[in-house]
Amino acid sequence: MAGKQATVFGGSGFLGRYVVKRLAEAGWRIFVGVRQPENAGFLRPMGDVGQVVPIKANITDTEAIAAAVEGSDLVINAVGILFEKGDQRFAAIHAQGAERVAQAAKAANVGRLIHVSAIGADAGSPSVYARSKAAGEAAVAAAFEGATIFRPSLLIGPEDDFFNRFAALARIAPALPLIGGGHTKFQPIYVGDVADAIVAAADDPDTAGRVFELGGPTVYSFRELMAYILSETGRRRLLVPVAPWMIKPKAWFLEFLPKPPLTRDQIALLERDNVVDPNPGSTIGRIGDFGITPTPIEAVAPEYLSRYRKGGGSQPSRFG
């Protein structure tokens, strides 16, 4: 593994764990920068003894970041939050944290930096999340020339926060809300495909300085995704169109929960489609540029959605 050392920030997260697994399979030695290394021990068996090492490196700690990237040939920043709570703020994590990682990687003469953003990153978005993602991209590009930026659409997989959330809601609620009428478009992509693309980019110098938007093979409306969840879980529930202004007050109360199922900022995100740039003349890369045929949701979602059927019980998460 000499000469193949990587540092992955956010490696214990939904996407990060898939990236770590694939890097280990490719022979990299990996330091996983996380806030609580004791909770990331599940990553160690992904590699040989000593190949995957969780280390304490909060993305808000400049000194810890610098120590984490020292000696690495590759740095991947997959840190992200879906809602704000306490000192976990969008600007601090997605923008300032991303800038710290890029600056540290540059100072340590790291060869390759890969930054994970999101489709919808836009300085003019009504969503604070999307604006912070755009600010992070700008900061990374300014601090590290040649950084590769990935913008995945809605990530799906056994541990996802979308299908699992609404499937769980359908078990107890008589109806599912279609915010804004359910017309917002998504292009769900299997988390393993995104991890494959990231690891492929790590060994491809031609991807340096480029932006890639990653989406699955099919575009769905929010309504169609809700109907799919109900179909796979065998639930009959009403799909009720709800205007954003009607549900925002309820979302405000939900934000006081430890893990809010819906926030006002997430409602703002639903005001815009979440799909790959359709412009065929765009310089933005695609999943197909890596020789990857994206996996349809029908090939992965039924297995883990089955636990939400009546009598389905619990089903352990797995990642491959």
N, C-alpha and C positions, 0 to 999 in steps of 0.2 A: 504493500500500500504506500510505499515511499513516493513522495511527490504528488500524492492525491489526497490532500487534506482539505476538508470543507467545514465551514461553520454555518449552521442553520439556525437562524433566529425564528422562534415560533414553531420549532420542530415537534412539539407535543400537541399542536393544534390539529384541526380536522385535515387540512391540506398537508401541513408539515410532516405528519407521521408517515404519509404516503411517500413524500419526497425523501425522508430519511431512509425508509425501507429500500427504495430504488437506488439511492446512492450507495448504500451498503452492498447491495447485490452487484453494483458496478465496481466495487473494490475500493471505494473511498473510505478514509478514516474520517469520522464525523464528530465534531463538537456541537452539541445542541444547546444553544443559548436560551434558557428559560428562567422565569421568575422563581420557580420552586423545583429544583432538581429532584427532590425526593418524590415528587409526583410524576416524574418522567421516566422512572425506572423501567416501565413497560417497553421502552424503546431499545433497551440494551440487547434483548434476544434477537433483534433484527439483524445483528451482525455477529462476527466472531468475538471472542473475549477481548475487550478493550477497544473494539472497533467503533462502537457508538458510545459516546461519553456525554451525559447531560451535565451542564455547568451553569452556575448562577450568573445570569447576565440579563438584567432588566434593561429593556430598550430605552429607558429614561436615564440610565447610568452611563455616562460617557467613558469613565475609566474601565468599567466592566466590559463594555463593548470593545474597547481597544484591546484589552487582554484576550477576549474571546476570538478575535480575528487574527491575532498575531500568528504568523507562520502558515496561514491557510492560503491555498491556491484559489479557492472559490468561496464566496459568501452569498448566502441566500437569505433574503428577508421575507418571511411569510407571516409576519405578525399582523394581526388585524382584530378589531373588536366590532361587534354588531350593534352595541348600544353603550351609552356612557353611564358610568357608575363610579362615584367617589373620585379618585384621582385618575381613573382610566377615561381620558377624554380623547375625542377623535383627533384633535389637533396635536396633542402630545404624543399619541401613538403613531398615527398615519403620516403626519408631516414632520414634526420635530424628531421623532424617533427614527424615521426613515432617513432623515438628513444625517443624524449622528452615525448611523450604520455606514452610510455612503462615505462620509468623511473619514471614519476610522479605516474603512477598507482602502481608501486612497492613500492614507498616511502609512499603512502597513504594506503598500505595494502589492496588494492582492490582484491577481490576474483577471478574475472575472467576478462581476457582481450581478446578481439576478434579483430583481425587486418585484414582488407580487402586489399588484394594485387591483383594480376591478373595472369591468365594463360600467360605464356611467360616470367615471371620474371626470368631473367638469367643474371648473371654477365658477361657472354661472348656474350651477344646479340649485334648486330649492332645498336640497338635502345637505345638512352639515357633513354627513358621512361622505357623500360624493365630492364635496368641495375639499375636504381634508385629504381624500385620495388624490385629487388633482394636485394639491399643494405638495404632497409627498413625491409624486412623479417629477414635478418641476425641481424640487430640492435635490433629488437623487441625480437627475440629469446634469444639474449644475455642479454637483460635488464630485461626480465620478463619470468622466467621459467614457463612453463605451458600455455603460450599464444596459442590461437587457430588462425590459419591463413587460410583464405579463398582466393582461386584463381578462380574467375568466368571467364568464357569465355565471348564472346560478349553479353552484356546485352541488352535486347529488352523490350520495353514497350512504352506507349503513349508519354513519354518525352525523349525517347532514342536519341542518337546523331548519330546513324548509318542509320536506315531506314528513319528517318525524313530528314536527310541531303541529301541522294541520291534521295529520292522521290521529294524533293524540287528542286534538280538540274535537274531532269528529266522533270520538268515543263518548264524549260527555255532553256535547252541545247539540241542540236540535237543528241548528243551521250553521252554515259557514258564510262569513261575510265576503262579498265581492267588492272590494274597495274601488271606487271609481267605476263601478259597473263590471269589473273583471276584464277590462279590455287590454291592460298592459301586457306587452309581449316579453317572453323569456325564451332563452335558448339553453336549456339545462345541459350541463356537461358533467360527465362522470369524473370524480375527483382523481381517480387513477390515471385517466388520460392527461389531465393537467400535470400531474407529477411526472409522467413519462416525457412530456414536452419540456418541462423544466430541466430534467436531467439530460435530455438530448441537447438542449441549448448549452449546457455547461461545457460540453466537449466540441461545440461548433463555434469557432471564432467568427463565422459569418453572421451570427445572430447578435454580435456586440453592437450596441447603440440602437437597436431596433425595438419596436413595440409590437407585441402580438396580442390579438384579441381571440380568445378561445371560446367557442360555443359548440354545442352538440349538433347532431344531424337534423334536428327538427325545431322549429319555432312554435311555441304554444302561447295561447293567451292565459292569463291568470285563471279565468273561468275553466278553461280546458284542463289545467293542472289540478284544480279542485275536483273536477269531475273524475279525473283519472285516479286520484287518491281514494275517492269514494268507491269507485269501481273495484280497485285492488283490495280494499279493506272490507268490501261487502256491506257497506253502510248506505242507508238511505237518509239523506239530509237535504234540507232546503239550501239552495244557493241564492243568497239575498243580496242584491245590489245595494251598496251603501255609499252615500256621498262622503268624500273625505272630511268635510266640515262637521258631519254628524258624528263621526267616530273619533275625531281628535280629542274631544274632552274625556272620553273613556280611556283613550291611550295615555292621557296625562296621568290618570290614576294608576294605570298598569305600570307606569315607569317607576313607581315606588316599590315594586316587587323586586326580590333579589335577581331574578332573571325574567324581565318583562316579556310576555308573548308578543307584544306589539308596542311600538313607540310612535310618537308624532313624527319623528324623523324618518322612520320606515314608511309611514304613510306618504311622506313627501317623495321618497324614492319611487313609489308606485305611480308617480305622475309621469314618468318617462319609461320608454321601453328599455329592456336590458338584453340587447342582441348585438351580434357582431356587426361592425360597420358594413353596410351592404354595397358600398361604392366599389365596383370592380377595379377602378383605377387607383385605389388607395395604396399607400406604401405600408400600411399596417399588415403584419403577418397573420397567418391563420394556423389552425391546428394541423391542417394538411401539409404545411411546409415541413413538418417533421416526419412525414410519412405515416402519420397516425390517422386511422379511420375512427372517428369518434363513436363511442358506444351509445346506442339508443337507451333511453331510460327503461324501456321495456325489458332490457337484458339484465338490469341490476336492481331496480326498485321493487319488483314483486317479492323478492326473497326477504327483504327486511321490512316491507310493509305488511307482510303476512302476520306479524306479531300483533297487529292492531285489529285483526279479525276477531269475531266473537270466539272465545276459547283459544285464541292464538297464543296467549301467555307471553312470556318474555323470550327474547332471542338475543344472544350475545352478539356484540359488535365484532366485526372482523374487517380487516383491510388487506387488499391484495394488489 
